[in-house]
Amino acid sequence: MAFTLPALPYAANALEPHIDARTMEIHHGKHHNAYVTNLNNALAGKPEESQSIEEICKNISKFPMPVRNNGGGHYNHSLFWTIMAPNAGGAPKGSLADAINSAFGTFDEFKTKFNTAATGRFGSGWAWLIKDSSGKLAITSTPNQDNPLMDVAEVKGTPILGLDVWEHAYYLNYQNRRPDYCTAWWNVVNWNEVAKRFA
């Protein structure tokens, strides 16, 4: 099997009260696990199964839809778990903070724009903070399990922060209140990890 489910870097209940343990257990153990299983099945016996998930995403237009959906699901969630942490939140520091201020005005303006991208995504998808090919930061959103690494993305770049706005990410705790989930999520953003990705 080419791809495996990464372990959560913290306990399932570590992000409470912002993200509840039951949601984390289902989201990681069921949803992400299914993406990994389905991706491995879709690539089984093909030469591409030895490629990295990043390589697959960058050339996703060459693959059938099951690889796009499940490969994106695996990449997106693998990033998502790492950019959250208990006792996190606050604001970024250093060069990342400078880049955010330069691109968006202030940290609060950045959060407002990011929340707009997250709440404005109709149906299922993701909101992203990306670093583009020139090194500038931009906010974008993708449908379903697409991401900005993919050659089919409207806005391309390297994701350094991503928020899952599929209902499975929040429905047990927040029901239809996606804006409340988006607001609460800032309390668990691991800015140290985001800064590493930015660097």
PyMOL commands that place a pseudoatom at each C-alpha (Angstrom):
pseudoatom trace, name=CA, resn=MET, resi=1, chain=A, elem=C, hetatm=0, pos=[0.000, 0.000, 0.000]
pseudoatom trace, name=CA, resn=ALA, resi=2, chain=A, elem=C, hetatm=0, pos=[1.492, 3.308, -1.092]
pseudoatom trace, name=CA, resn=PHE, resi=3, chain=A, elem=C, hetatm=0, pos=[-0.296, 5.654, 1.326]
pseudoatom trace, name=CA, resn=THR, resi=4, chain=A, elem=C, hetatm=0, pos=[-1.083, 5.328, 5.025]
pseudoatom trace, name=CA, resn=LEU, resi=5, chain=A, elem=C, hetatm=0, pos=[-3.282, 7.238, 7.461]
pseudoatom trace, name=CA, resn=PRO, resi=6, chain=A, elem=C, hetatm=0, pos=[-1.069, 9.567, 9.508]
pseudoatom trace, name=CA, resn=ALA, resi=7, chain=A, elem=C, hetatm=0, pos=[-1.618, 9.477, 13.256]
pseudoatom trace, name=CA, resn=LEU, resi=8, chain=A, elem=C, hetatm=0, pos=[-3.201, 12.524, 14.859]
pseudoatom trace, name=CA, resn=PRO, resi=9, chain=A, elem=C, hetatm=0, pos=[-0.420, 14.598, 16.486]
pseudoatom trace, name=CA, resn=TYR, resi=10, chain=A, elem=C, hetatm=0, pos=[-2.568, 14.993, 19.647]
pseudoatom trace, name=CA, resn=ALA, resi=11, chain=A, elem=C, hetatm=0, pos=[-5.393, 13.203, 21.435]
pseudoatom trace, name=CA, resn=ALA, resi=12, chain=A, elem=C, hetatm=0, pos=[-8.849, 13.287, 19.795]
pseudoatom trace, name=CA, resn=ASN, resi=13, chain=A, elem=C, hetatm=0, pos=[-10.184, 15.442, 22.647]
pseudoatom trace, name=CA, resn=ALA, resi=14, chain=A, elem=C, hetatm=0, pos=[-7.207, 17.835, 22.691]
pseudoatom trace, name=CA, resn=LEU, resi=15, chain=A, elem=C, hetatm=0, pos=[-8.914, 20.557, 20.641]
pseudoatom trace, name=CA, resn=GLU, resi=16, chain=A, elem=C, hetatm=0, pos=[-12.042, 20.758, 22.809]
pseudoatom trace, name=CA, resn=PRO, resi=17, chain=A, elem=C, hetatm=0, pos=[-14.191, 22.769, 23.260]
pseudoatom trace, name=CA, resn=HIS, resi=18, chain=A, elem=C, hetatm=0, pos=[-13.519, 24.202, 19.788]
pseudoatom trace, name=CA, resn=ILE, resi=19, chain=A, elem=C, hetatm=0, pos=[-13.530, 20.834, 17.981]
pseudoatom trace, name=CA, resn=ASP, resi=20, chain=A, elem=C, hetatm=0, pos=[-15.102, 17.952, 19.878]
pseudoatom trace, name=CA, resn=ALA, resi=21, chain=A, elem=C, hetatm=0, pos=[-13.532, 14.510, 20.323]
pseudoatom trace, name=CA, resn=ARG, resi=22, chain=A, elem=C, hetatm=0, pos=[-16.308, 12.601, 18.557]
pseudoatom trace, name=CA, resn=THR, resi=23, chain=A, elem=C, hetatm=0, pos=[-15.974, 14.771, 15.441]
pseudoatom trace, name=CA, resn=MET, resi=24, chain=A, elem=C, hetatm=0, pos=[-12.197, 14.246, 15.464]
pseudoatom trace, name=CA, resn=GLU, resi=25, chain=A, elem=C, hetatm=0, pos=[-12.578, 10.469, 15.833]
pseudoatom trace, name=CA, resn=ILE, resi=26, chain=A, elem=C, hetatm=0, pos=[-15.018, 10.221, 12.926]
pseudoatom trace, name=CA, resn=HIS, resi=27, chain=A, elem=C, hetatm=0, pos=[-13.242, 12.810, 10.775]
pseudoatom trace, name=CA, resn=HIS, resi=28, chain=A, elem=C, hetatm=0, pos=[-9.799, 11.225, 11.131]
pseudoatom trace, name=CA, resn=GLY, resi=29, chain=A, elem=C, hetatm=0, pos=[-10.611, 7.560, 11.694]
pseudoatom trace, name=CA, resn=LYS, resi=30, chain=A, elem=C, hetatm=0, pos=[-13.469, 7.220, 9.210]
pseudoatom trace, name=CA, resn=HIS, resi=31, chain=A, elem=C, hetatm=0, pos=[-13.381, 10.014, 6.612]
pseudoatom trace, name=CA, resn=HIS, resi=32, chain=A, elem=C, hetatm=0, pos=[-9.606, 10.446, 6.197]
pseudoatom trace, name=CA, resn=ASN, resi=33, chain=A, elem=C, hetatm=0, pos=[-9.073, 6.688, 6.474]
pseudoatom trace, name=CA, resn=ALA, resi=34, chain=A, elem=C, hetatm=0, pos=[-11.570, 6.130, 3.644]
pseudoatom trace, name=CA, resn=TYR, resi=35, chain=A, elem=C, hetatm=0, pos=[-9.717, 8.602, 1.404]
pseudoatom trace, name=CA, resn=VAL, resi=36, chain=A, elem=C, hetatm=0, pos=[-6.465, 6.697, 1.992]
pseudoatom trace, name=CA, resn=THR, resi=37, chain=A, elem=C, hetatm=0, pos=[-8.084, 3.292, 1.312]
pseudoatom trace, name=CA, resn=ASN, resi=38, chain=A, elem=C, hetatm=0, pos=[-9.850, 4.518, -1.820]
pseudoatom trace, name=CA, resn=LEU, resi=39, chain=A, elem=C, hetatm=0, pos=[-6.723, 6.267, -3.117]
pseudoatom trace, name=CA, resn=ASN, resi=40, chain=A, elem=C, hetatm=0, pos=[-4.649, 3.099, -2.685]
pseudoatom trace, name=CA, resn=ASN, resi=41, chain=A, elem=C, hetatm=0, pos=[-7.339, 1.073, -4.464]
pseudoatom trace, name=CA, resn=ALA, resi=42, chain=A, elem=C, hetatm=0, pos=[-7.486, 3.572, -7.346]
pseudoatom trace, name=CA, resn=LEU, resi=43, chain=A, elem=C, hetatm=0, pos=[-3.705, 3.486, -7.844]
pseudoatom trace, name=CA, resn=ALA, resi=44, chain=A, elem=C, hetatm=0, pos=[-3.089, -0.222, -7.138]
pseudoatom trace, name=CA, resn=GLY, resi=45, chain=A, elem=C, hetatm=0, pos=[-0.764, -1.776, -9.703]
pseudoatom trace, name=CA, resn=LYS, resi=46, chain=A, elem=C, hetatm=0, pos=[-0.193, 1.515, -11.534]
pseudoatom trace, name=CA, resn=PRO, resi=47, chain=A, elem=C, hetatm=0, pos=[3.277, 3.102, -11.809]
pseudoatom trace, name=CA, resn=GLU, resi=48, chain=A, elem=C, hetatm=0, pos=[1.953, 6.302, -10.187]
pseudoatom trace, name=CA, resn=GLU, resi=49, chain=A, elem=C, hetatm=0, pos=[1.413, 4.548, -6.859]
pseudoatom trace, name=CA, resn=SER, resi=50, chain=A, elem=C, hetatm=0, pos=[5.093, 5.206, -6.082]
pseudoatom trace, name=CA, resn=GLN, resi=51, chain=A, elem=C, hetatm=0, pos=[4.669, 8.979, -6.519]
pseudoatom trace, name=CA, resn=SER, resi=52, chain=A, elem=C, hetatm=0, pos=[4.312, 11.367, -3.588]
pseudoatom trace, name=CA, resn=ILE, resi=53, chain=A, elem=C, hetatm=0, pos=[0.871, 12.787, -2.878]
pseudoatom trace, name=CA, resn=GLU, resi=54, chain=A, elem=C, hetatm=0, pos=[2.242, 16.232, -3.832]
pseudoatom trace, name=CA, resn=GLU, resi=55, chain=A, elem=C, hetatm=0, pos=[3.353, 14.956, -7.273]
pseudoatom trace, name=CA, resn=ILE, resi=56, chain=A, elem=C, hetatm=0, pos=[-0.052, 13.375, -7.828]
pseudoatom trace, name=CA, resn=CYS, resi=57, chain=A, elem=C, hetatm=0, pos=[-1.863, 16.603, -6.898]
pseudoatom trace, name=CA, resn=LYS, resi=58, chain=A, elem=C, hetatm=0, pos=[0.353, 18.708, -9.182]
pseudoatom trace, name=CA, resn=ASN, resi=59, chain=A, elem=C, hetatm=0, pos=[-0.576, 16.471, -12.137]
pseudoatom trace, name=CA, resn=ILE, resi=60, chain=A, elem=C, hetatm=0, pos=[-4.134, 15.644, -11.085]
pseudoatom trace, name=CA, resn=SER, resi=61, chain=A, elem=C, hetatm=0, pos=[-5.628, 16.395, -14.508]
pseudoatom trace, name=CA, resn=LYS, resi=62, chain=A, elem=C, hetatm=0, pos=[-3.943, 13.200, -15.787]
pseudoatom trace, name=CA, resn=PHE, resi=63, chain=A, elem=C, hetatm=0, pos=[-5.799, 11.037, -13.254]
pseudoatom trace, name=CA, resn=PRO, resi=64, chain=A, elem=C, hetatm=0, pos=[-9.385, 9.761, -13.080]
pseudoatom trace, name=CA, resn=MET, resi=65, chain=A, elem=C, hetatm=0, pos=[-11.834, 11.399, -10.660]
pseudoatom trace, name=CA, resn=PRO, resi=66, chain=A, elem=C, hetatm=0, pos=[-11.419, 8.790, -7.860]
pseudoatom trace, name=CA, resn=VAL, resi=67, chain=A, elem=C, hetatm=0, pos=[-7.730, 9.766, -7.601]
pseudoatom trace, name=CA, resn=ARG, resi=68, chain=A, elem=C, hetatm=0, pos=[-8.580, 13.479, -7.625]
pseudoatom trace, name=CA, resn=ASN, resi=69, chain=A, elem=C, hetatm=0, pos=[-11.221, 13.149, -4.903]
pseudoatom trace, name=CA, resn=ASN, resi=70, chain=A, elem=C, hetatm=0, pos=[-9.363, 10.719, -2.645]
pseudoatom trace, name=CA, resn=GLY, resi=71, chain=A, elem=C, hetatm=0, pos=[-5.865, 12.022, -3.314]
pseudoatom trace, name=CA, resn=GLY, resi=72, chain=A, elem=C, hetatm=0, pos=[-7.049, 15.529, -2.514]
pseudoatom trace, name=CA, resn=GLY, resi=73, chain=A, elem=C, hetatm=0, pos=[-8.819, 14.227, 0.577]
pseudoatom trace, name=CA, resn=HIS, resi=74, chain=A, elem=C, hetatm=0, pos=[-5.627, 12.562, 1.788]
pseudoatom trace, name=CA, resn=TYR, resi=75, chain=A, elem=C, hetatm=0, pos=[-3.369, 15.565, 1.107]
pseudoatom trace, name=CA, resn=ASN, resi=76, chain=A, elem=C, hetatm=0, pos=[-5.805, 18.126, 2.531]
pseudoatom trace, name=CA, resn=HIS, resi=77, chain=A, elem=C, hetatm=0, pos=[-6.478, 16.242, 5.757]
pseudoatom trace, name=CA, resn=SER, resi=78, chain=A, elem=C, hetatm=0, pos=[-2.814, 15.356, 6.303]
pseudoatom trace, name=CA, resn=LEU, resi=79, chain=A, elem=C, hetatm=0, pos=[-2.100, 19.097, 6.286]
pseudoatom trace, name=CA, resn=PHE, resi=80, chain=A, elem=C, hetatm=0, pos=[-5.209, 19.970, 8.321]
pseudoatom trace, name=CA, resn=TRP, resi=81, chain=A, elem=C, hetatm=0, pos=[-4.276, 17.848, 11.369]
pseudoatom trace, name=CA, resn=THR, resi=82, chain=A, elem=C, hetatm=0, pos=[-0.795, 19.384, 11.592]
pseudoatom trace, name=CA, resn=ILE, resi=83, chain=A, elem=C, hetatm=0, pos=[-1.840, 23.036, 11.425]
pseudoatom trace, name=CA, resn=MET, resi=84, chain=A, elem=C, hetatm=0, pos=[-3.967, 22.630, 14.548]
pseudoatom trace, name=CA, resn=ALA, resi=85, chain=A, elem=C, hetatm=0, pos=[-2.813, 22.080, 18.119]
pseudoatom trace, name=CA, resn=PRO, resi=86, chain=A, elem=C, hetatm=0, pos=[-4.082, 22.327, 21.703]
pseudoatom trace, name=CA, resn=ASN, resi=87, chain=A, elem=C, hetatm=0, pos=[-3.221, 25.557, 23.536]
pseudoatom trace, name=CA, resn=ALA, resi=88, chain=A, elem=C, hetatm=0, pos=[-2.641, 27.277, 20.211]
pseudoatom trace, name=CA, resn=GLY, resi=89, chain=A, elem=C, hetatm=0, pos=[-4.379, 30.162, 18.470]
pseudoatom trace, name=CA, resn=GLY, resi=90, chain=A, elem=C, hetatm=0, pos=[-3.303, 33.730, 19.043]
pseudoatom trace, name=CA, resn=ALA, resi=91, chain=A, elem=C, hetatm=0, pos=[-1.458, 35.420, 16.207]
pseudoatom trace, name=CA, resn=PRO, resi=92, chain=A, elem=C, hetatm=0, pos=[1.557, 34.584, 14.047]
pseudoatom trace, name=CA, resn=LYS, resi=93, chain=A, elem=C, hetatm=0, pos=[4.933, 36.185, 14.680]
pseudoatom trace, name=CA, resn=GLY, resi=94, chain=A, elem=C, hetatm=0, pos=[8.026, 37.092, 12.696]
pseudoatom trace, name=CA, resn=SER, resi=95, chain=A, elem=C, hetatm=0, pos=[8.244, 36.896, 8.926]
pseudoatom trace, name=CA, resn=LEU, resi=96, chain=A, elem=C, hetatm=0, pos=[4.847, 35.177, 8.592]
pseudoatom trace, name=CA, resn=ALA, resi=97, chain=A, elem=C, hetatm=0, pos=[3.146, 37.999, 10.517]
pseudoatom trace, name=CA, resn=ASP, resi=98, chain=A, elem=C, hetatm=0, pos=[4.950, 40.541, 8.324]
pseudoatom trace, name=CA, resn=ALA, resi=99, chain=A, elem=C, hetatm=0, pos=[3.842, 38.747, 5.150]
pseudoatom trace, name=CA, resn=ILE, resi=100, chain=A, elem=C, hetatm=0, pos=[0.220, 38.596, 6.355]
pseudoatom trace, name=CA, resn=ASN, resi=101, chain=A, elem=C, hetatm=0, pos=[0.233, 42.314, 7.213]
pseudoatom trace, name=CA, resn=SER, resi=102, chain=A, elem=C, hetatm=0, pos=[1.820, 43.134, 3.856]
pseudoatom trace, name=CA, resn=ALA, resi=103, chain=A, elem=C, hetatm=0, pos=[-0.740, 41.078, 1.892]
pseudoatom trace, name=CA, resn=PHE, resi=104, chain=A, elem=C, hetatm=0, pos=[-3.917, 41.830, 3.842]
pseudoatom trace, name=CA, resn=GLY, resi=105, chain=A, elem=C, hetatm=0, pos=[-3.339, 44.998, 5.884]
pseudoatom trace, name=CA, resn=THR, resi=106, chain=A, elem=C, hetatm=0, pos=[-3.682, 43.584, 9.404]
pseudoatom trace, name=CA, resn=PHE, resi=107, chain=A, elem=C, hetatm=0, pos=[-4.080, 40.185, 11.016]
pseudoatom trace, name=CA, resn=ASP, resi=108, chain=A, elem=C, hetatm=0, pos=[-7.744, 40.963, 11.773]
pseudoatom trace, name=CA, resn=GLU, resi=109, chain=A, elem=C, hetatm=0, pos=[-8.373, 41.903, 8.132]
pseudoatom trace, name=CA, resn=PHE, resi=110, chain=A, elem=C, hetatm=0, pos=[-6.716, 38.645, 7.085]
pseudoatom trace, name=CA, resn=LYS, resi=111, chain=A, elem=C, hetatm=0, pos=[-8.982, 36.640, 9.415]
pseudoatom trace, name=CA, resn=THR, resi=112, chain=A, elem=C, hetatm=0, pos=[-12.077, 38.423, 8.093]
pseudoatom trace, name=CA, resn=LYS, resi=113, chain=A, elem=C, hetatm=0, pos=[-11.106, 37.691, 4.475]
pseudoatom trace, name=CA, resn=PHE, resi=114, chain=A, elem=C, hetatm=0, pos=[-10.253, 34.088, 5.271]
pseudoatom trace, name=CA, resn=ASN, resi=115, chain=A, elem=C, hetatm=0, pos=[-13.565, 33.573, 7.104]
pseudoatom trace, name=CA, resn=THR, resi=116, chain=A, elem=C, hetatm=0, pos=[-15.383, 35.058, 4.102]
pseudoatom trace, name=CA, resn=ALA, resi=117, chain=A, elem=C, hetatm=0, pos=[-13.690, 32.500, 1.831]
pseudoatom trace, name=CA, resn=ALA, resi=118, chain=A, elem=C, hetatm=0, pos=[-14.604, 29.687, 4.243]
pseudoatom trace, name=CA, resn=THR, resi=119, chain=A, elem=C, hetatm=0, pos=[-18.224, 30.659, 4.861]
pseudoatom trace, name=CA, resn=GLY, resi=120, chain=A, elem=C, hetatm=0, pos=[-18.795, 31.670, 1.236]
pseudoatom trace, name=CA, resn=ARG, resi=121, chain=A, elem=C, hetatm=0, pos=[-17.770, 28.296, -0.220]
pseudoatom trace, name=CA, resn=PHE, resi=122, chain=A, elem=C, hetatm=0, pos=[-21.082, 26.814, -1.361]
pseudoatom trace, name=CA, resn=GLY, resi=123, chain=A, elem=C, hetatm=0, pos=[-21.440, 23.161, -0.405]
pseudoatom trace, name=CA, resn=SER, resi=124, chain=A, elem=C, hetatm=0, pos=[-18.323, 21.239, 0.545]
pseudoatom trace, name=CA, resn=GLY, resi=125, chain=A, elem=C, hetatm=0, pos=[-14.770, 22.467, 0.208]
pseudoatom trace, name=CA, resn=TRP, resi=126, chain=A, elem=C, hetatm=0, pos=[-11.806, 24.228, 1.778]
pseudoatom trace, name=CA, resn=ALA, resi=127, chain=A, elem=C, hetatm=0, pos=[-10.467, 27.714, 2.477]
pseudoatom trace, name=CA, resn=TRP, resi=128, chain=A, elem=C, hetatm=0, pos=[-6.714, 28.202, 2.058]
pseudoatom trace, name=CA, resn=LEU, resi=129, chain=A, elem=C, hetatm=0, pos=[-3.849, 30.549, 2.772]
pseudoatom trace, name=CA, resn=ILE, resi=130, chain=A, elem=C, hetatm=0, pos=[-1.297, 29.896, 0.054]
pseudoatom trace, name=CA, resn=LYS, resi=131, chain=A, elem=C, hetatm=0, pos=[2.154, 31.082, -0.935]
pseudoatom trace, name=CA, resn=ASP, resi=132, chain=A, elem=C, hetatm=0, pos=[2.194, 31.700, -4.684]
pseudoatom trace, name=CA, resn=SER, resi=133, chain=A, elem=C, hetatm=0, pos=[5.111, 31.202, -7.074]
pseudoatom trace, name=CA, resn=SER, resi=134, chain=A, elem=C, hetatm=0, pos=[6.370, 34.734, -6.389]
pseudoatom trace, name=CA, resn=GLY, resi=135, chain=A, elem=C, hetatm=0, pos=[6.369, 34.138, -2.606]
pseudoatom trace, name=CA, resn=LYS, resi=136, chain=A, elem=C, hetatm=0, pos=[3.296, 36.305, -1.955]
pseudoatom trace, name=CA, resn=LEU, resi=137, chain=A, elem=C, hetatm=0, pos=[0.422, 35.191, 0.274]
pseudoatom trace, name=CA, resn=ALA, resi=138, chain=A, elem=C, hetatm=0, pos=[-3.115, 34.817, -1.049]
pseudoatom trace, name=CA, resn=ILE, resi=139, chain=A, elem=C, hetatm=0, pos=[-6.459, 33.506, 0.223]
pseudoatom trace, name=CA, resn=THR, resi=140, chain=A, elem=C, hetatm=0, pos=[-8.391, 31.101, -1.956]
pseudoatom trace, name=CA, resn=SER, resi=141, chain=A, elem=C, hetatm=0, pos=[-11.074, 28.447, -1.752]
pseudoatom trace, name=CA, resn=THR, resi=142, chain=A, elem=C, hetatm=0, pos=[-11.548, 25.125, -3.538]
pseudoatom trace, name=CA, resn=PRO, resi=143, chain=A, elem=C, hetatm=0, pos=[-14.562, 22.832, -3.969]
pseudoatom trace, name=CA, resn=ASN, resi=144, chain=A, elem=C, hetatm=0, pos=[-14.810, 19.279, -2.665]
pseudoatom trace, name=CA, resn=GLN, resi=145, chain=A, elem=C, hetatm=0, pos=[-11.315, 17.851, -2.001]
pseudoatom trace, name=CA, resn=ASP, resi=146, chain=A, elem=C, hetatm=0, pos=[-9.470, 19.976, -4.554]
pseudoatom trace, name=CA, resn=ASN, resi=147, chain=A, elem=C, hetatm=0, pos=[-6.507, 22.042, -3.361]
pseudoatom trace, name=CA, resn=PRO, resi=148, chain=A, elem=C, hetatm=0, pos=[-4.284, 24.841, -4.739]
pseudoatom trace, name=CA, resn=LEU, resi=149, chain=A, elem=C, hetatm=0, pos=[-1.443, 22.414, -5.563]
pseudoatom trace, name=CA, resn=MET, resi=150, chain=A, elem=C, hetatm=0, pos=[-3.611, 20.827, -8.257]
pseudoatom trace, name=CA, resn=ASP, resi=151, chain=A, elem=C, hetatm=0, pos=[-3.039, 21.785, -11.885]
pseudoatom trace, name=CA, resn=VAL, resi=152, chain=A, elem=C, hetatm=0, pos=[-6.828, 22.226, -12.196]
pseudoatom trace, name=CA, resn=ALA, resi=153, chain=A, elem=C, hetatm=0, pos=[-7.057, 24.836, -9.392]
pseudoatom trace, name=CA, resn=GLU, resi=154, chain=A, elem=C, hetatm=0, pos=[-8.288, 28.312, -10.355]
pseudoatom trace, name=CA, resn=VAL, resi=155, chain=A, elem=C, hetatm=0, pos=[-5.689, 29.873, -8.019]
pseudoatom trace, name=CA, resn=LYS, resi=156, chain=A, elem=C, hetatm=0, pos=[-2.471, 27.871, -7.667]
pseudoatom trace, name=CA, resn=GLY, resi=157, chain=A, elem=C, hetatm=0, pos=[0.090, 27.921, -4.889]
pseudoatom trace, name=CA, resn=THR, resi=158, chain=A, elem=C, hetatm=0, pos=[1.495, 26.022, -1.936]
pseudoatom trace, name=CA, resn=PRO, resi=159, chain=A, elem=C, hetatm=0, pos=[-1.021, 25.655, 0.908]
pseudoatom trace, name=CA, resn=ILE, resi=160, chain=A, elem=C, hetatm=0, pos=[0.330, 26.737, 4.287]
pseudoatom trace, name=CA, resn=LEU, resi=161, chain=A, elem=C, hetatm=0, pos=[-3.035, 26.898, 6.114]
pseudoatom trace, name=CA, resn=GLY, resi=162, chain=A, elem=C, hetatm=0, pos=[-6.283, 25.146, 5.279]
pseudoatom trace, name=CA, resn=LEU, resi=163, chain=A, elem=C, hetatm=0, pos=[-9.739, 24.975, 6.830]
pseudoatom trace, name=CA, resn=ASP, resi=164, chain=A, elem=C, hetatm=0, pos=[-12.062, 22.062, 6.080]
pseudoatom trace, name=CA, resn=VAL, resi=165, chain=A, elem=C, hetatm=0, pos=[-15.620, 23.334, 5.595]
pseudoatom trace, name=CA, resn=TRP, resi=166, chain=A, elem=C, hetatm=0, pos=[-17.206, 19.999, 4.714]
pseudoatom trace, name=CA, resn=GLU, resi=167, chain=A, elem=C, hetatm=0, pos=[-20.130, 19.417, 7.082]
pseudoatom trace, name=CA, resn=HIS, resi=168, chain=A, elem=C, hetatm=0, pos=[-18.416, 16.313, 8.475]
pseudoatom trace, name=CA, resn=ALA, resi=169, chain=A, elem=C, hetatm=0, pos=[-15.776, 18.642, 9.960]
pseudoatom trace, name=CA, resn=TYR, resi=170, chain=A, elem=C, hetatm=0, pos=[-18.217, 20.472, 12.218]
pseudoatom trace, name=CA, resn=TYR, resi=171, chain=A, elem=C, hetatm=0, pos=[-21.813, 19.240, 12.070]
pseudoatom trace, name=CA, resn=LEU, resi=172, chain=A, elem=C, hetatm=0, pos=[-21.973, 17.259, 15.324]
pseudoatom trace, name=CA, resn=ASN, resi=173, chain=A, elem=C, hetatm=0, pos=[-21.024, 20.305, 17.357]
pseudoatom trace, name=CA, resn=TYR, resi=174, chain=A, elem=C, hetatm=0, pos=[-22.106, 23.266, 15.220]
pseudoatom trace, name=CA, resn=GLN, resi=175, chain=A, elem=C, hetatm=0, pos=[-24.924, 21.850, 13.027]
pseudoatom trace, name=CA, resn=ASN, resi=176, chain=A, elem=C, hetatm=0, pos=[-25.573, 24.421, 10.270]
pseudoatom trace, name=CA, resn=ARG, resi=177, chain=A, elem=C, hetatm=0, pos=[-23.560, 27.187, 11.993]
pseudoatom trace, name=CA, resn=ARG, resi=178, chain=A, elem=C, hetatm=0, pos=[-20.475, 27.139, 9.774]
pseudoatom trace, name=CA, resn=PRO, resi=179, chain=A, elem=C, hetatm=0, pos=[-19.506, 30.738, 10.729]
pseudoatom trace, name=CA, resn=ASP, resi=180, chain=A, elem=C, hetatm=0, pos=[-19.370, 29.727, 14.423]
pseudoatom trace, name=CA, resn=TYR, resi=181, chain=A, elem=C, hetatm=0, pos=[-17.088, 26.794, 13.567]
pseudoatom trace, name=CA, resn=CYS, resi=182, chain=A, elem=C, hetatm=0, pos=[-14.825, 29.051, 11.494]
pseudoatom trace, name=CA, resn=THR, resi=183, chain=A, elem=C, hetatm=0, pos=[-14.578, 31.566, 14.353]
pseudoatom trace, name=CA, resn=ALA, resi=184, chain=A, elem=C, hetatm=0, pos=[-13.834, 28.869, 16.944]
pseudoatom trace, name=CA, resn=TRP, resi=185, chain=A, elem=C, hetatm=0, pos=[-11.186, 27.248, 14.731]
pseudoatom trace, name=CA, resn=TRP, resi=186, chain=A, elem=C, hetatm=0, pos=[-8.819, 30.212, 15.098]
pseudoatom trace, name=CA, resn=ASN, resi=187, chain=A, elem=C, hetatm=0, pos=[-8.349, 29.121, 18.724]
pseudoatom trace, name=CA, resn=VAL, resi=188, chain=A, elem=C, hetatm=0, pos=[-6.566, 25.939, 17.624]
pseudoatom trace, name=CA, resn=VAL, resi=189, chain=A, elem=C, hetatm=0, pos=[-4.458, 27.202, 14.693]
pseudoatom trace, name=CA, resn=ASN, resi=190, chain=A, elem=C, hetatm=0, pos=[-0.836, 26.132, 15.193]
pseudoatom trace, name=CA, resn=TRP, resi=191, chain=A, elem=C, hetatm=0, pos=[1.000, 29.219, 13.924]
pseudoatom trace, name=CA, resn=ASN, resi=192, chain=A, elem=C, hetatm=0, pos=[4.416, 27.628, 14.518]
pseudoatom trace, name=CA, resn=GLU, resi=193, chain=A, elem=C, hetatm=0, pos=[3.565, 24.907, 11.983]
pseudoatom trace, name=CA, resn=VAL, resi=194, chain=A, elem=C, hetatm=0, pos=[2.097, 27.437, 9.544]
pseudoatom trace, name=CA, resn=ALA, resi=195, chain=A, elem=C, hetatm=0, pos=[5.296, 29.512, 9.846]
pseudoatom trace, name=CA, resn=LYS, resi=196, chain=A, elem=C, hetatm=0, pos=[7.395, 26.421, 9.059]
pseudoatom trace, name=CA, resn=ARG, resi=197, chain=A, elem=C, hetatm=0, pos=[5.340, 25.822, 5.910]
pseudoatom trace, name=CA, resn=PHE, resi=198, chain=A, elem=C, hetatm=0, pos=[5.695, 29.479, 4.965]
pseudoatom trace, name=CA, resn=ALA, resi=199, chain=A, elem=C, hetatm=0, pos=[9.486, 29.306, 5.400]
for i in range(1, 199): cmd.bond("trace and resi %d" % i, "trace and resi %d" % (i + 1))
show_as sticks, trace
zoom trace
